[in-house]
């Protein structure tokens, strides 16, 4: 019998399977080469296809982990504690004056005409670390508001508030609206959580109607206005007409709505030229609306009656009955607002109220004298001062950078705790107030969020006075003032900001 080879057997099975229409399941070692080649080809094609299809089922390969950000750049995991930053250590190294000056001096250069003076001090010890004409008197622009804020906090106290009252008038069916220094009145209901509009004329009107009803009042009510708390010219003759026309300031009265603005959200453009009368007319309108439901009519028009609402009567006269009263935000809150927004009108009012608290007149001269006296009593800002106004709009003011640095030192580390209330008012570089749009370019961004300073801007004047914690944890105070500058030259603000940024990054040893 002829012996059958394995190849022949495999071939016969394949033929039989083909005849029956069955697949050949044999896989003998003698499988023809062309089938093996076909299988290899299919395998080669399948591998790239699998590489494309498999990620759709298992997902992309996870990226390499990013390097961990430093703590101050990470998203917070919890609400910050009320105390904020930990107390600074007095053992932190003080910058070397020569190293610090080498960094700051080249940056503090005017773009075009004019010059910069400046000073940097260690806040705790007062050691001068940089001084370029720091004792020279300069036009300070709105840096003046730092001096006014200190005077107001000392003379009035951080928690003091101003009352706007309605008292019974000198004749029957008369009520007197008495200005008491609140120029942040709102037209609507009082807003206890706000600074602007903390006291509302609608609330005041409702209280007045309730008191009139309780007193059995009938007939038509006449509204009088007593704004005699302030004396002297309402408009400082040292202010330029163009600044007044542009709405930088307005005639100053002891009551106003929205800091003598038509709209608190619009801080440029024309302002009421008689803010007290405007507020009184708004009150009369609110009183008319509130009185209608109670059967009380209110006469059209408001008349001024200086002294009619005085709650300090002279001998032989009776104190008028107080029918209604609303209270302003605290002096501390108002100082915060005037520094953040550099509000000229509010600063002028604060100066006059400081003078009244000192027993002086509610006038511009009283305000400038009160600021000078308060600084002298506090032992800060030693040296000659020339104050023409207390908001910094006048070009006749003369204050040195060294005096501003001492004021900032008193606020940050001085012994009078009342002055700490001004700390929150310093704008934060790149974030708040008048510094919110600065410190955004490559040369200053390292100071964003770290520098806190009051700005000052006039046509040929720029100033920046504030404080910063340097890279070694040392608190520094500084003041830089430019006078005679080329109007509109872009490099001048940048020069100030670069100098302050250099202090923030200073580990100057």
C-alpha positions in Angstrom: 0.0 0.0 0.0 1.4 3.3 -1.0 2.2 5.6 2.0 0.3 8.9 1.9 2.3 12.0 2.7 1.1 14.7 5.1 0.9 17.2 2.2 -1.3 14.9 0.2 -3.6 14.2 3.1 -4.0 17.9 3.7 -4.7 18.4 0.0 -7.4 15.7 0.0 -9.1 17.2 3.1 -9.1 20.6 1.4 -10.7 19.2 -1.8 -13.4 17.3 0.2 -14.2 20.4 2.3 -14.5 22.5 -0.9 -16.8 19.9 -2.5 -19.1 19.9 0.5 -19.1 23.7 0.8 -17.3 23.6 4.2 -14.5 25.7 5.5 -11.1 24.0 5.7 -10.2 24.0 9.5 -6.9 22.2 9.1 -3.8 24.2 9.7 -1.0 21.8 9.0 2.6 22.8 8.7 2.4 22.3 5.0 -0.1 25.1 4.3 0.6 26.7 0.9 2.9 29.7 0.9 0.5 32.0 -0.8 -2.0 31.6 2.1 0.7 32.3 4.6 1.7 35.4 2.7 -1.9 36.6 2.6 -2.2 36.2 6.4 1.0 38.1 7.0 -0.2 40.9 4.7 -3.5 41.2 6.6 -1.6 41.3 9.9 0.6 44.2 8.6 -2.4 46.2 7.5 -4.3 45.5 10.8 -1.6 46.9 13.1 -1.9 50.6 12.0 -5.7 50.3 11.9 -5.7 49.0 15.4 -3.5 51.9 16.5 -6.1 54.3 15.1 -9.2 52.5 16.5 -8.1 51.5 19.9 -7.7 55.1 21.4 -11.4 55.5 20.6 -12.2 52.8 23.2 -9.5 53.4 25.8 -9.1 57.2 25.5 -6.0 59.3 24.8 -2.8 58.8 26.6 -2.8 61.0 29.7 -0.5 64.1 29.4 2.6 64.5 31.4 1.8 66.2 34.8 2.4 70.0 34.7 4.9 71.4 37.2 3.3 72.5 40.4 2.6 76.3 40.7 3.9 78.2 43.6 1.4 78.7 46.5 0.6 82.3 45.7 -0.5 81.3 42.1 -2.7 78.4 43.1 -6.5 78.6 43.2 -7.5 79.0 46.9 -9.0 75.9 48.5 -10.8 77.8 51.2 -12.0 81.3 52.1 -9.2 83.4 53.4 -9.2 84.0 57.1 -10.2 87.5 58.3 -6.8 88.6 59.4 -5.3 88.3 55.9 -1.6 88.3 55.7 0.4 87.1 58.7 2.1 89.8 60.7 5.3 91.0 59.3 8.5 90.0 61.1 10.7 92.9 62.3 13.6 90.6 61.8 13.2 90.6 58.0 16.4 92.2 56.5 16.4 95.9 55.6 17.4 96.5 52.0 20.9 97.9 51.4 20.4 101.6 50.4 23.1 101.4 47.8 21.6 98.3 46.1 18.1 99.7 46.3 19.1 103.1 44.9 20.9 101.3 42.0 17.6 99.7 41.0 15.2 102.6 41.5 17.2 105.6 40.3 17.6 104.6 36.6 13.8 103.9 36.4 12.7 107.2 37.8 13.3 109.3 34.7 10.9 111.8 33.1 9.6 111.3 29.6 10.4 114.6 28.1 10.4 117.7 30.3 10.2 117.9 34.1 11.8 116.0 37.0 11.0 113.4 39.6 11.8 113.6 43.3 11.3 110.6 45.6 12.1 108.9 48.8 11.9 105.3 50.1 12.0 104.5 53.8 11.8 101.4 56.0 8.4 101.6 57.5 9.3 100.3 61.0 12.5 102.2 61.6 12.1 105.2 59.3 15.6 104.6 57.8 15.9 106.4 54.5 16.9 103.9 51.8 16.6 106.2 48.8 16.4 110.0 48.6 16.3 112.2 45.5 15.2 115.6 46.5 12.8 114.2 49.1 12.7 117.4 51.1 11.8 119.6 48.1 8.3 121.1 48.1 6.3 119.9 45.1 2.8 120.2 43.7 1.4 116.9 44.9 -1.9 116.6 43.0 -4.3 114.1 44.6 -1.7 112.7 46.9 -3.0 115.6 49.0 -6.0 113.4 49.9 -3.7 111.3 52.1 -3.2 114.3 54.4 -6.9 115.1 54.4 -7.8 111.5 55.3 -5.4 111.5 58.2 -6.9 114.8 59.5 -10.4 113.6 59.2 -9.7 110.3 61.0 -8.0 112.2 63.8 -10.4 115.0 64.2 -13.7 113.1 63.7 -12.8 109.5 64.4 -13.2 106.4 62.1 -16.7 105.5 63.4 -18.2 109.0 63.3 -21.2 109.6 61.0 -22.9 112.7 59.7 -26.7 113.3 60.3 -29.1 114.7 57.8 -32.1 115.9 59.7 -35.5 117.3 59.2 -36.7 119.7 62.0 -39.8 121.7 62.6 -39.6 125.1 60.9 -39.9 128.5 62.4 -43.6 128.8 61.4 -46.5 126.3 61.3 -46.5 123.7 58.5 -42.8 124.3 57.8 -40.1 121.7 57.8 -36.4 122.4 57.5 -33.9 120.0 55.7 -30.6 120.5 57.6 -27.3 119.6 55.9 -24.9 117.9 58.3 -22.0 117.0 56.1 -23.4 113.9 54.3 -22.8 114.4 50.5 -23.3 110.7 49.7 -27.1 110.8 50.1 -29.2 108.6 47.8 -32.6 109.5 46.4 -34.2 106.2 47.5 -34.5 104.1 50.6 -31.5 104.0 52.9 -29.0 101.3 52.1 -27.3 100.1 55.3 -24.7 98.0 53.5 -23.5 100.8 51.2 -21.3 103.9 51.4 -22.9 105.8 48.6 -26.6 106.0 49.5 -26.3 104.7 53.1 -28.7 107.5 54.0 -31.7 107.8 51.6 -34.1 110.7 51.0 -37.1 108.4 50.6 -36.5 107.0 54.1 -36.1 110.5 55.5 -39.3 111.6 53.8 -41.3 108.6 55.2 -40.0 109.4 58.7 -41.0 113.0 58.3 -44.6 112.2 57.3 -44.9 109.8 60.2 -43.8 112.6 62.6 -46.1 115.1 61.0 -49.1 112.7 61.3 -48.2 112.1 65.0 -48.2 115.9 65.5 -51.6 116.3 63.9 -50.3 118.3 61.0 -52.8 119.4 58.3 -52.8 121.5 55.2 -49.9 122.3 52.9 -46.3 121.7 54.1 -43.5 124.0 53.1 -39.9 122.7 52.8 -37.0 125.0 53.8 -33.3 124.3 53.3 -30.6 125.1 55.9 -27.1 124.5 54.4 -25.4 127.1 56.6 -23.0 124.6 58.2 -20.4 125.5 55.5 -19.3 129.1 55.1 -17.1 131.1 52.8 -17.0 130.7 49.0 -18.5 127.4 47.8 -16.0 127.3 44.9 -12.3 127.7 45.7 -10.9 130.6 43.6 -7.6 128.6 43.2 -9.4 126.0 41.1 -9.1 126.4 37.3 -12.3 127.1 35.5 -11.6 124.3 33.0 -11.4 121.8 35.8 -14.7 123.0 37.2 -16.3 122.9 33.8 -15.0 119.4 33.2 -16.6 118.2 36.5 -13.4 117.6 38.4 -15.1 119.4 41.3 -18.2 121.5 42.0 -19.3 124.2 44.5 -19.1 122.6 48.0 -22.1 122.2 50.2 -22.8 120.2 53.4 -25.4 118.0 51.8 -25.6 116.5 48.3 -26.6 113.4 46.5 -24.0 111.0 45.0 -21.0 113.2 46.0 -22.5 116.0 43.8 -23.1 113.8 40.8 -26.2 113.3 38.8 -25.5 109.6 38.6 -23.2 107.8 41.0 -22.1 105.5 38.2 -21.0 108.5 36.0 -17.9 110.1 37.5 -17.0 112.4 34.7 -18.7 115.3 33.0 -20.9 118.1 34.3 -22.1 118.2 38.0 -24.8 120.1 39.8 -23.7 123.6 40.6 -26.0 123.8 43.6 -25.9 120.3 45.0 -27.7 121.3 48.2 -30.6 122.8 46.4 -30.8 119.7 44.1 -30.9 117.4 47.1 -33.6 119.6 48.8 -35.8 119.5 45.8 -35.4 115.7 45.5 -36.4 115.5 49.2 -39.5 117.7 48.6 -40.5 115.4 45.8 -40.1 112.3 48.0 -42.0 114.0 50.8 -44.8 114.9 48.4 -45.1 111.3 47.3 -45.1 110.0 50.9 -47.5 112.6 52.1 -50.1 112.0 49.5 -51.2 108.8 51.1 -51.4 110.5 54.4 -53.5 113.5 53.1 -50.6 115.9 53.3 -49.8 118.3 50.5 -46.3 119.7 49.9 -45.8 123.1 48.4 -43.8 123.6 45.2 -40.3 124.9 45.5 -37.7 124.9 48.3 -36.5 128.1 50.0 -33.2 128.6 51.7 -33.4 129.6 55.3 -29.9 129.8 56.8 -29.8 128.9 60.5 -33.5 127.9 60.6 -32.7 124.4 61.4 -29.9 124.9 63.9 -30.1 122.4 66.8 -27.8 124.7 68.8 -30.2 127.6 69.5 -29.0 130.9 70.9 -30.1 132.2 74.3 -33.9 132.8 74.5 -34.8 130.5 71.6 -36.0 126.9 71.7 -34.3 124.0 70.1 -36.4 122.9 67.1 -38.0 119.5 67.2 -36.3 116.8 65.2 -38.8 115.1 63.0 -36.6 112.7 61.1 -32.9 111.8 60.8 -30.7 109.5 58.7 -27.0 108.7 59.3 -24.2 108.6 56.7 -21.6 105.9 56.3 -18.7 106.1 58.8 -15.8 108.4 58.3 -13.6 105.4 57.8 -15.8 104.1 54.9 -15.9 107.5 53.3 -12.1 107.9 53.6 -11.8 104.5 51.9 -14.0 105.8 49.0 -12.3 109.1 48.6 -8.9 107.5 48.4 -9.9 104.6 46.1 -11.8 106.9 43.6 -9.8 110.1 44.3 -13.0 112.0 44.9 -12.2 115.7 45.0 -15.7 116.8 46.3 -15.7 114.3 49.1 -12.2 115.2 50.2 -13.1 118.9 50.4 -16.2 118.1 52.5 -14.0 115.9 54.8 -11.6 118.8 55.3 -14.4 121.2 56.3 -15.9 118.7 58.7 -12.5 118.2 60.3 -12.3 121.9 60.8 -15.8 122.1 62.4 -14.8 119.2 64.7 -11.7 121.2 65.7 -13.9 124.3 66.5 -13.1 126.1 63.2 -15.2 127.3 60.4 -16.7 125.0 57.7 -14.8 126.8 54.9 -11.8 126.2 52.6 -9.5 128.2 54.9 -10.8 126.2 57.9 -10.1 123.0 56.0 -6.5 123.7 55.1 -5.8 125.0 58.6 -7.4 121.9 60.1 -5.3 119.5 58.0 -2.0 121.4 58.9 -2.9 121.4 62.6 -3.8 117.8 62.8 -0.6 116.7 61.1 1.4 119.0 63.4 -0.4 117.6 66.5 0.4 114.1 65.3 4.1 114.9 64.9 4.1 113.8 61.2 4.8 115.6 58.0 7.2 117.9 59.8 8.4 120.9 57.7 6.8 123.7 55.8 3.5 122.9 54.1 1.6 125.1 51.7 -2.0 124.1 51.4 -4.4 125.9 49.0 -7.1 123.2 49.0 -7.4 119.8 50.6 -8.2 117.7 47.5 -5.0 118.5 45.5 -6.7 120.1 42.5 -5.0 123.5 43.1 -1.5 124.1 41.6 -0.5 126.2 44.6 -0.1 123.3 47.0 3.5 122.5 48.1 4.3 119.2 49.9 7.5 117.1 49.9 7.9 113.4 49.1 9.4 113.0 52.5 6.3 114.4 54.2 4.1 112.0 52.2 6.3 109.1 53.2 6.0 110.0 56.9 2.2 110.2 56.5 2.2 106.7 55.0 4.4 105.5 57.8 2.0 106.9 60.3 -0.9 105.1 58.6 0.9 101.7 58.3 3.0 101.5 61.5 2.4 104.6 63.6 1.1 104.5 67.2 -2.3 106.1 66.4 -4.5 103.1 65.6 -7.3 105.4 64.2 -5.2 105.9 61.1 -5.2 102.2 60.2 -8.7 102.9 58.8 -7.0 104.5 55.8 -5.1 101.3 54.8 -8.0 99.8 52.7 -8.3 103.0 50.8 -4.9 102.7 49.0 -5.6 101.4 45.5 -4.0 98.0 44.7 -1.8 97.9 41.6 -3.6 96.4 38.6 -6.7 95.6 40.6 -8.6 98.4 42.3 -9.4 102.1 42.3 -7.2 104.5 40.3 -4.6 101.8 39.8 -6.9 99.2 38.3 -5.7 99.7 34.7 -2.0 100.1 35.5 0.7 97.5 36.1 -0.2 95.4 33.1 2.9 95.5 30.9 6.0 93.3 31.1 8.0 95.9 33.0 5.5 96.5 35.8 3.3 93.3 36.0 5.5 92.0 38.8 4.2 94.8 41.0 0.5 94.0 40.3 -1.3 93.0 43.4 1.6 94.0 45.6 2.0 97.8 45.3 -0.6 99.8 47.2 -0.5 103.5 46.5 -2.4 106.8 46.1 -2.2 108.3 42.7 -2.0 112.0 41.8 -2.6 113.4 38.3 -2.7 116.9 36.9 -1.7 118.2 33.5 2.0 118.5 34.3 2.0 116.6 37.7 2.1 112.9 38.5 2.6 111.4 42.0 2.5 108.0 43.6 2.8 107.5 47.4 2.2 104.2 49.2 3.6 101.0 50.6 4.8 97.6 49.6 6.3 94.5 51.2 9.5 93.6 49.4 10.7 90.1 48.5 12.4 89.6 51.9 9.2 90.5 53.8 10.2 94.1 54.8 7.5 96.8 54.7 8.7 99.8 52.7 7.0 103.2 52.3 7.6 105.5 49.3 6.6 108.7 47.6 7.5 109.7 44.0 6.5 113.1 42.7 6.9 114.5 39.1 6.5 118.2 38.4 6.8 120.1 35.1 6.2 117.0 33.1 5.3 117.0 29.5 1.5 116.7 29.3 0.4 113.3 28.0 3.9 111.8 27.8 3.2 108.0 28.2 6.5 107.2 29.8 5.9 109.1 33.1 3.3 106.9 34.7 5.3 103.9 33.6 8.4 105.3 35.3 6.5 105.7 38.6 5.1 102.2 38.3 8.4 100.6 37.4 10.1 102.2 40.4 7.4 100.9 42.7 7.6 97.5 41.1 11.4 97.4 41.7 10.7 97.9 45.4 8.3 94.9 45.4 10.9 92.7 43.9 13.7 94.0 46.0 15.8 91.5 47.9 18.3 94.3 47.9 21.2 93.1 50.0 
